[in-house]
Amino acid sequence: MTLLIVVDMQNDFVTGALGTAEAQAIVPHVNAKIAAADAVVYTLDTHGEDYLATQEGKRLPVPHCIRGTWGHALADGLTVRAEAGRIEKPTFGSTALGELVRSRFAAGEIDRVELVGLCTDICVISNALLCKAFCPELPVSVDAACCAGVTPENHRNALSAMQCCQIDVLNIAPDAK
């Protein structure tokens, strides 16, 4: 069984404070993946009111994904499966997600993980690498057509880096190879 990890498909990354046209364009593709998935878990970039005082806030002074706000919620128009798990994460990668994947793999509940979402070059790559580190023998893949980076160039670079780390990249555009 494949576990689909939907990374940070939140309002602030799609149409809000850090939204992009590329992020908006992948929503229908992500919805199709969610509809066809065996099991789903959503990650949520999660910050507090003190975001601007954090290291990330000082480097990216754009308040976003503040817990309890519209921007923190899963994106408008995104398919949300009621039975799916949710993991709030205060940083790019989630060790809680890594532990979940490791326990489900060890229990024989999953035999593959696929990641989709935002942003390819920050949170998708961080979580894909964590999954691979927590479970080196578990096949990990990322669907390039269901991800968007901060910029198209960063998206391509992250896909290339993941391929180097034995993460399978699916649906990669010919110009991104």
C-alpha positions, 0 to 999 in steps of 0.5 A: 500500500502506498502512503500519499504525503500531501505537503503544506498545501495550505492557503498561504502557499497557494493563493495567500501570502506566499502563493504562486501561479505554479502552486495554484496550477497543481491543485487539480493534479493533487486532488486527483492523486488524493482521490486515487490514494490508498492512504493520505497524510497532510502536513501543515506548516505551522507558526505562532504569532511570534513568527517574525522573531524566529530564525525563519521569520528573520530570513523570510519576513513574511508572516504565513501559516500562523496557527488558527488563521485562514492561511494555515488551513488546507487550501481552498479547493483542495480535497480533504479526506476526513480519515487522513492524518494531519501533522503540524510541523514548525519547520521544513521537515517533520521528524514526526512524519519520519516516525509515522512512516517508519512505524507503518513500514515496520508494521507492514502497513505501507510498502511505498511513500509518495510526496506531492505539494509545496514547496518542492525546494523546501518542505517537499525535499526536506520531508522526502529526504527524512522519509528516506533517512528513516526508512532507507529500504522504503521506495520514496517518490515525488510526483513532479507534476503535483509539486511547485517550488518557490521558482520553476528553477528551484523546483527543477533543482530540487527534483534533481537533488532528490534523484541523486538521493535515490528518490524516484521523481515521477512525471518530470517534464522533459525540460526539467531533466 
